[in-house]
């Protein structure tokens, strides 16, 4: 089960590569909460989540997991750890080491993100 939950990050990162905010947001449950990396605004519905990704995807994000800690509790799974994003702004690429927590709920059509927190490392 750990591999299945870890592969959900690959699905999410792959959706980022499409640069389609609706495709990324489709991975989130309708009642999902997003505490995003590059915004102080908590996103509490699909419209707000899409809105965040409209701006975030302009930075051409590409994530790499560096640490993953998966726990499964029946229909709920949590993956928390570290990832590094490569972001491009004005043609200049930079790396942003971040910590994350994805909380997933198994729904009829598979696992959906119900809570996602991502923040840059404080150092």
N, C-alpha and C positions, 0 to 999 in steps of 0.2 A: 504493500500500500504506500510505503514511503516514496518509492519511485513514481507512482501515479501522481501523488501530490506534488512532488518536485517537478514533474513534467508540466504541471499547470503554469509554472513560471515560464517555461519555454513557449507555451501557447500565448501567454500574455505578452512576452517579449516579441514574439512573432507578429502579434496584432499591432504592436507599436511600429514594426517595420513597414506595415502597409500604409502608414501615415493617415489612416482613416479613424477619426475619433469615435464614430459610431461602432465600428468593429471592435475597438478596445472596450468601449462601454458595454457592449453586448456580453462581455465576460463577467460583468457585475450583476448581482441580483437587483431586482427593482427597489428593494429597501436597503441597498448597500450604503455604507458610509466610507468616504475617501478623505484621508488626511494626507494631502499630497506633498511631494518633495519641494516644489518650487512655488508654493502659495501658502499663505496663512489662513486661507478660507477653508473651512470644513465643507465638504460637498456631500449633501444629504439626499440627492435624488438624481435620476438619470440625466436630466437637462444640465444640472450643475457639473456632473461628472464629464459629460461630453464637452462642456464649455472649458473645463480644465485641460482636457486632452487636445483641444483645438490649439491652444497656445503651446503646450508641452511638446507636441509632435513637430512643431516648427523647428525645434532644436535637434531634430533627427536622433532621438535617444536610442541607444543600444546598450542593453544591460547584460552584465555577466555576474552570475552568482559566485560568491567567494566563500560563503558559509550558509548552510541550510540546516534548520532544526525542525523536523516534522513531528507532529503529534496528532493522532487521530482519536476522536471520541465519538464513535458511531457515525452520525450524519454530519458531524462538524470536524473539520481538519484545520490545523494551524501550521503555517510555515513561517518561521521567523529567522532572521539572520542578517547577513551582509550582502550587498551587491555594489557593483561599480557601474556607473553610467558614463558613457562617452556622449557628450553633448556638443553640438556644433552651433556656434552663434557667430554670425557675420563671417562665415567661412573658416573660423578658428575653432578647432576641436579642443575640448578640455575634459578631464575626468572628474567625476563627482562620486566619491565613496559615500555610501549611504547605508543605513540600517532599515530594516523593513519588517512588517508583520502582515501576512495575508491570512485572513480567516475565511474559510470556504464552507459552504453548506451544500450537501448533496441534494439536488433537485431532480425532477423527472427527466430533464435533458442533460444531466451531468452535474459537475461541481461548478458552483458560482461563487464569486467573491462577494462576501457580505460585509467585510471590514478590511480596509487596506490603509496601513500607516507607513509612510516613507519619509525619512528625514536625513539630511546630510549629516555626516559625522561631525561632531563638535570640534575635533582637533584641527 
